[in-house]
Amino acid sequence: MKIKKKICMEEQNKEVVRVSDEGIVFIDYLLADYTILVNLIASNNCILLFDSEEAFNSLNELIQPFINDRCSYELAIYVKKFIAEQYAQQVSTNSL
């Protein structure tokens, strides 16, 4: 699946985070961990690009125990919501 996403002016300075089908996180083609991802999401400083629906599902499954152990309830809800919104936005953009 080709990923085409137009990035608006306010998003140009944000980190582009790619999520592979296995739920692996990459920033600038380098492997990143969930701590970095959660920090970027909390600071509203990233854009998520998913390779496929499987990437979205894998990330949700694998990040769940991490955020339950290391994040407050409010932050956990925010991270889950952010991931879902980014995926929904990508799906709606790709279907146009």
C-alpha positions as CSV (number, residue, x, y, z in Angstrom):
1,M,0.0,0.0,0.0
2,K,1.4,3.3,-1.0
3,I,1.3,6.0,1.6
4,K,0.5,9.5,0.3
5,K,-0.1,12.2,2.8
6,K,0.0,15.9,2.3
7,I,1.7,17.7,5.2
8,C,0.3,21.1,6.0
9,M,2.4,24.1,7.2
10,E,1.8,23.4,10.9
11,E,2.9,19.8,10.6
12,Q,6.2,20.5,8.8
13,N,8.2,20.7,12.0
14,K,6.8,17.5,13.4
15,E,8.6,14.2,13.5
16,V,7.3,11.7,11.0
17,V,7.0,8.3,12.7
18,R,6.5,5.3,10.5
19,V,4.9,2.1,12.0
20,S,5.6,-1.2,10.3
21,D,3.3,-4.1,10.0
22,E,4.9,-5.7,13.0
23,G,4.3,-2.6,15.2
24,I,7.9,-1.5,15.0
25,V,8.4,2.3,15.2
26,F,10.9,4.1,13.0
27,I,11.9,7.8,13.0
28,D,14.0,9.0,10.1
29,Y,14.5,5.3,9.2
30,L,16.0,4.6,12.6
31,L,14.5,2.2,15.1
32,A,12.7,4.0,18.0
33,D,11.2,2.7,21.2
34,Y,7.8,3.3,22.7
35,T,9.2,5.8,25.3
36,I,10.2,8.1,22.4
37,L,6.9,7.6,20.7
38,V,4.9,8.4,23.8
39,N,7.0,11.5,24.5
40,L,6.4,12.8,21.0
41,I,2.7,12.1,21.2
42,A,2.5,13.8,24.6
43,S,4.3,16.9,23.3
44,N,2.1,16.8,20.1
45,N,5.2,16.7,18.0
46,C,4.7,13.9,15.6
47,I,2.8,12.5,12.7
48,L,2.1,8.8,12.5
49,L,2.2,6.9,9.2
50,F,1.1,3.3,9.2
51,D,2.2,0.8,6.6
52,S,-1.2,-0.9,6.7
53,E,-4.1,-1.8,8.9
54,E,-2.0,-4.5,10.4
55,A,0.6,-1.9,11.5
56,F,-2.2,0.0,13.3
57,N,-3.5,-3.2,15.0
58,S,0.0,-4.3,16.0
59,L,1.0,-1.0,17.5
60,N,-2.2,-0.9,19.5
61,E,-1.6,-4.4,20.8
62,L,2.0,-3.9,21.6
63,I,1.9,-0.5,23.2
64,Q,-1.0,-1.3,25.5
65,P,1.1,-3.0,28.2
66,F,3.7,-0.3,27.9
67,I,1.4,2.6,28.5
68,N,-0.5,0.8,31.2
69,D,2.8,0.3,33.2
70,R,4.4,3.7,32.5
71,C,1.7,6.3,31.9
72,S,-0.9,8.0,33.9
73,Y,-4.5,7.2,33.1
74,E,-5.1,10.5,31.3
75,L,-1.9,10.1,29.2
76,A,-2.8,6.5,28.3
77,I,-6.2,7.7,27.0
78,Y,-4.6,10.5,25.1
79,V,-2.0,8.3,23.4
80,K,-4.7,5.7,22.4
81,K,-6.9,8.4,21.0
82,F,-4.0,10.1,19.2
83,I,-3.0,6.8,17.5
84,A,-6.6,6.1,16.5
85,E,-7.1,9.6,15.1
86,Q,-3.8,9.4,13.1
87,Y,-4.9,6.1,11.6
88,A,-8.4,7.4,10.8
89,Q,-6.9,10.5,9.2
90,Q,-4.5,8.4,7.1
91,V,-7.3,6.1,5.9
92,S,-9.6,9.0,5.0
93,T,-6.8,10.7,3.1
94,N,-5.9,7.5,1.2
95,S,-9.5,6.8,0.2
96,L,-9.9,10.2,-1.5
